[in-house]
Each structure stands twice: as structure tokens, then as C-alpha cells.
């Protein structure tokens, strides 16, 4: 098969292939970018595989960086762009079910493609836009099937992260996992406990934020692989409720929104502790916690000025989208009205701060000062107090005199 149109990303990289071939070696575009080109999807990273060994590749190009030379990868800087050029290779016994103990460089494209995870990721593309398909991946693309290359259990024992990648690809491609491949995922799922949680988070997060997230999550639930992920053991029923509680065509707007809904369904109270085990950033944790807080606020009452001020319009919108997807009452216009009516959107906009109050009234840092600042903030947000120095200091004086 030959692509009728070679995507611009490949066209821009053709000089790289030409230089490698002119030096007497083979070179191909490989991996997911080739699959996406066949499917007519947008392309992100362009990966190139070659029969030239790393040191040979470095002699072909004047500007290179050894980004992963022990694994055969050289970063080539050419035409204002960066390209990862990786030598055809085979891999030895894997350690920790994730990393090969060593790699062996080879001159054979077939040997290189044989070690890849799924048939639809095992294509190569030459400079004439001809597709090299050694494992019948084109048939699997046509049938919308995700199938492991070779013996499925071997692929997942080599790298257990491929199990999560399989769920993610099922979601992102809207493909069905082939039965033998799925059974191997079920059998090797315990190996996920040996994989770094950071890598698992990336795959799970990508799964949740893709259009067909339901298909990937359904596969993960049916395989019971969740039992081997941090704090998800025994949570199959709660995970499944995520599939039934949201509208059929709903797609998450952000990672934070997706994980917030996940926690709503899981009924987990200590969200920060959970997300720390998943090695997420503090900013991510804070945002997810806020979204879950807003969600629970909305379950018990309307949007108020204080809630809008505390959490901000953008987060309120994300929660309202979740409510809409659940068939609950929503009021996006009310959020807009309240947000526009607020005289301040951040406490730092208040013209009088703690230092001013301490100086004016000879106060020291402590609970009294903290309480006064909260009262000032509350009154300004509610529209009962003007955000002006004289008005605020008069208000504070009155509070102190009445104590």
C-alpha cells in the first residue's frame, strides 16, 4: 500500500531520510505517526528508524545530541527542527517488566518491527510513501482491531506498561481489543504493580481525556487491571458507575475535570493522599480537590458570590459541564452574572492588606488579624463594603471597638 498524500510533517523530514540513504543505510518513518497518517489523523512526533548504528548516524549529520545513545537514539538537529533517529534493534531479557537489560543493534527492519507492541504501531513508511506492513496491521486498522505483535503474553511480559497503552489505544482509536490480546492483558495485569506509577498515570490520563474514553475504561474494568493500580483495588463497581452516570457522548474538557469525576464516582474523601500515590503535581492536586468541592457544593445549593469568588468562573464551568452530562440542573448564565458582578476576583485586589491594618491599629499577626481580613474579604465580595481604604479601615475600627 502507498499513501496517496504524504503529510507535510513527513515531507519536511524527507531530507533526513535522503541523507541517511545517501550514506548507504536504510531509513524509515515508524510508529504511531505512520498509523495516524494512514487513518488521516493529525500527526505529532515523527520518529525515524535506521540501519545505521548511532556512531554512524552521528557522522552523517553535523549537529546531534546523544539523548539515548545506549538505546540507539540520536537527536538530530536539522533545518531548525529536531528528529529522533533510532537504530534498528532487538532487546534482551526485560528487567522490572519495563526495561530491557540490554539492546542489540541490528541491520534488519523486520527484527526492529517485531519487538513493537501492537500491529497498528508496527508500520514503517519509506521516502516514496510506501507502507511496510509485516504483521498485517493494515487489516487490523480496517477491522478497527487492536492486536499485539506476535505472542501477546510475551509482549506484555516484556513491558507491562503496554497493558495500559492497550486500554489507551482502544480509547483513542475507538478500536476493539482482539480476544487473545485481551486475555493476555488479563493474565499479565498483576505486573502493573511493578511499573512506575508516573508512567501509568500518563496512560490512564490520556485514556480519560480522549473522545472514546468509555471504550478504554470498559476494557480496563473488564480485565480487572484496576486491582493492580494504586488505591483502586476492589473499586470496579465504582469505576463502572462513571460509565453510566455521564451522557453517552460526553467528553472531558480537561484532565482535572476527568479525575474530579473519577473521585466523585469512587467516593474517596482524601483526594490529595490518593493523588500523591499517583505522583501528580501539587497544582494538579489542588485543582482536582477544588473541582470536587464545587461539585459537592452544587449538590446541596446554588452558585453564590462566595463560591464564585473562591473557586473562579473557569472551575465552576467545568463542574457545571459534569452536571449537564448527568442530566442535573445547570445555570451557566448565573455563573456569568455573578462573576461579572464581583468587584474583586482575588483577595490581592483588596486595597488594604494585613500590613496596613497592623500599622493602623497596632495589631500583631495572629487569629484576630486573620479574622478581620476574612471579614473584610467577605463583605467586599458580598457587595456590602466598598474596596476603598477609608471604608475598609472604618469597618475594621468598628469591629475592633465592638469586641
N, C-alpha and C positions, 0 to 999 in steps of 0.2 A: 504494500500500500504506500501511496505517496500523498503528502499533504498538498492540497491544491494551492493554498496560500501559506507561505512561511511567515509566522508572526514577526513583527518588527523587532521584538526582543532577540530573536534568533538571528535575524538579518544583521543586526548591529554586531553580533558576536561572530559572524562568519569569518572575519579576518583572523580570529584566534584559531579556528579550525584549519584555515588555509596555511597558516604559518607552521602549525604542528605537522600537517600532512607534507608540506614542502621539505620539512626536516627528515622525512622518511618514516613517520609514525602514523598510527590510526588515531582519529579523534571523532567523538560523537557528543551530541546533546543527550542527556539521560535524565531519568527520574520523573518526578511529578509534573515538571513543566511540559514534558512531551505528552504525557497523558492529557493535561489540560488543553494543550494545543489541538489534540485530536478531538476533544469534546467541545472545542470552541469556547472554552472558558478563558478568563484573563490569566496571564502568566506573571509569576512573581520572580522567583530566583531561577537563573539559568545556570545549570550545572553541566560541566563538561568532563567526560572521561576519556582517557587516552592510553595508548600502549607505551608511551614514553615514561620512563621512570622519573621520579622527582628531580634528580640532578640533571637529567637530560632536558626536562621541561624548563629548568632554570637557565639552561644555555640558549634556549630558543628566544626567550623574552628578556629584555634589558632590565625591567623593573618587576621584581617578585618579592613576596613575603612568605616566610615559612610558617603558615598558620597551623598546619597539622601534618608536617612533613613525615613524621613517623608513621602516619596512616596513609601517606601517599598524596596528601593535598598540598598544593602550592597556590597561593593567591597571586594572580597576575594582574598588574595594573597597566591597562592599555586603553588608549582613546578616551581618557577621562573616566573610565569605568573599572570595576573590579570583577574578576572572574575566578571562581574556584576551579582549579584543574586537578583532577584526581586520577591517579594511575589505576588501571585495571588491577584488581586484587582479589585474592581469596583470603579467607580468615580461618585461623586455627581454633582450638577449643575456646569457648567463651568463659570468662570468669564473672561471677556475680550475676550470671544470666543477662548481662548487658554489654560487656566489653570483651572483644576477642583478646586472648592472651598475646597474640601477635598476628600480623598480617603478612601475606606473601605477595609481592608484586608479580604480575603475570602479563603476558602479551596478548592474552585471549579475551575478547569482548564477551564471549559466551560464559567463560568462567566468572567474569565480573558480574554479569546479569543474574547468574544462577544464585548468588548469595543475597539477592534483594528480597524484600518482604512479600509483596503481592504482585500478581501478574500484571496488573494495570500500572504498576510502578516500575516494571522491568523492561520498558521500551528503550530503544536508542534511536536517534534521528541523525542522519548524515547531512552533509552540506547541500545535497540535492533534494532535501526534504523527503527522503525515503525512510520509511519506518522499519526498524529491525524489531521483529516480534518473535522471540524464540520460545515463548511459553503460552502462546495462544491468548495473549492478553486482549487482542482486538475482539475476539469472540466474547470474552468476559465483559468488555466495555459495551458491546452490542446488547448483551443479555443483562446488563446492569448488575453484574455479579462480582463480589469481592472474594478472590481465591488466593490462597498462599502459593508461593512458588515452590514446586517440588513437594516434599513431605511436610505438611503443615506443622506437626508436632516438633519437627527439627527446627523450623523457622522460629517458633515461639520459645523453644528451649535455648536457642542461640541468644535471643533478645526478647525478654518477656514484655518490654515496653510495646512491642508490636501488637500485643493484645489490645492495649488501649488505642493504639494507632488504628487498629482494625475497626473498633467501635466509632472512632472519629471519622474514618473514611466512609463508613456506612452512612454516617450522618451528612458529611459534606458533599458526598457524591450521590446520595439517595440510592445506594446500592444495597442489595441483599447479600448477606454473608453466606457463602457456599457451605452446605452441611458439614462436610469433612473438616473444613477450616474452622467452622464454629465449634465443632466437637473438640477439636484440638485446643481451642481457646478455653473451653470449659475445663478440660483436663489440666491445662498448664496455668490456670488463673492463680493458684497459690504462689507462683513465682513472682507475682506482682509485689509481694511483701519485700522482695529483695531489690526492688527498683527504687531509685531516689524519688522522693515524693514531689520534688520540684518538677521532674520530667513528667510524672503522672498528672500533676496539676495542669501543665501546659496542654496535654492532650484532652483532658476532661473539660477544660475551659473552652478549647476550640470546638469540642463536640457541642457544648451547651449553646454556643453563640452562632452556630450555623443554622441555615434555614430548616433543614430536616433533622433537627436535634432529637426529635422523638424517636426516629429510627435507631440512632446510636444509643440512646438511653435505654430503649426497649431491649436492644441486644445485650447491653451491659447487665440489665436486670435479669434477663432470661438465662444468662451464663452464670449468674451469681458471683461474678467477678468483684462486685462491690464488697463482698465479705472480706476481701483482702486489701481494702483501701482504708486509710486512717479514719477511725470513728464511724465507719459505715457498715460494719458487720451487723447483720440482722435487721438492716433498715430497708429491705426490699419492698415491703408494703408501702412505706412512706415515700420511697423513691417513685414507686408506681403511681402514687397519688398526684405526682407532678404531671403525669401524662394525661390524667383525667380532669384535673382542675382548671386547665387553661384551654382556651379556644383552639380548635384544630389547626388553624393557620397562623397562630401567634408565633412571632419570632422575637427573641430578646433583643433589646436595644443596646445592651452593654453587658460585660462580664459581671459587673457588680449587681446589676438587676437580676441576672440569671442565678447567681449564688444566693442572693437575698430570697428569691422564690424557693430555692432549694431548701434553705433553712426554715422557711415558713412551713414547708411540707414535712421536713424532718422533725419539727417541733423541738429544735435544740435551743437551749437557753444561753449557754456560754459560747457564743459565736466566736469571740476572739480566741478562746482556747482552742477551738476546733481549727480555725484558720491558721493558727500558729503551727499546729502539727502539719499543716499543708504548706508551711514555709512561705506564706504570702506576705506582701509588704504591709507595713503599718497603715499606709494610706488606703490600701485596698480593704483592710480590716475595718477601718473607721467608716468608710463609705457603706460597706455592706451592713454594718451594725445600724447605721442611721436609717438605711432603707427599711430594715426590718422593724425598727422603732416606729417609723412613719406608718408602715403597714398596719401595725397593731393600733396606733392612734386612730387611723381611719376606720378600723373595725368597730371602734367604740364611739366615734363622734366626727363632726365636720372639720374642715380645714379652718384653722384660726390664724389670727395675726401672729401669735407667738410661735406656732408650728412653722408658718411660712418664714418667719424671721430666723428661727433656729436652724432649719434644715435647707432652706433655699428652694427656689422655684424648680430648678432642674431635677432635684431628687424627688420633689413632690410629683412632678410629671411622670417619672419612672414608676412610682408606686401606683399612680392613677392608671397607667397602662396595664399594670398587673391586675388591678381591679376590673378594668374594662374587659380584659381577656377572661376573667372569671364570671362575667355577667353581673358584676356588682355595680351599684350606683357610682357614677363618676361626675366630676364637675371641674373640668379643665378651665372653664371661663372664670370660675370662682378663684382659682389659683392665680390667674392673671390679674383679676381685680384687686385681690388682696396684695399681691406683690407690687402692683403699681401704686397702691395707696400707702405703702410703708414709707415713712420718712427716712428711715435708715435700713440698710440691708446687712450691716456688720457693726459690731459693738465698737470697732475702732473709729467709726464715723461720729461717735458721740464727742462733742467738742470739749467736754470736761472729763478728765481721766482720774485715776486714783491719786496720782501725784498732786494734781490741783486740789483735790478735796483734802488730802493730808496737810497740805500747806495752809489752806484757808481756815481749817478748823482744828489744827494742831492734833491731828489723829495719827495713830501708828498703824502699820499693817496688821490685819487680823480680821476676825469674824465680823466685827461691826462695819469696817470699811467694805468688806466683801458684800455684806447685806445691803448697804447703801447703794453700791454700784449696781447690784441686781435690780433693786427697786427703781433706780433711775432708768435703767435699760427697759424694764417692763413698762413703765409709764410712757416713755417715748414711743415705744413700739405700739402701744395701745392708742396713741394719739392724745393722751391726757397731759403731756408735758412737752413743751417746745424744746427742740435741740439747740438751746442758746445758753451761754454761760450764766447769765444773770438768773434765768428761770431755773436752771438746774441747781445752782448754789442756794437759791432761795428755798427750793424744795428740800435740799439736804439739811439746811439750817432748821427748817420746820420739823423734820424727822428727829433731829438730834435734840431739839428743845422738848419734844413730846416724850422722849424716853425717860 
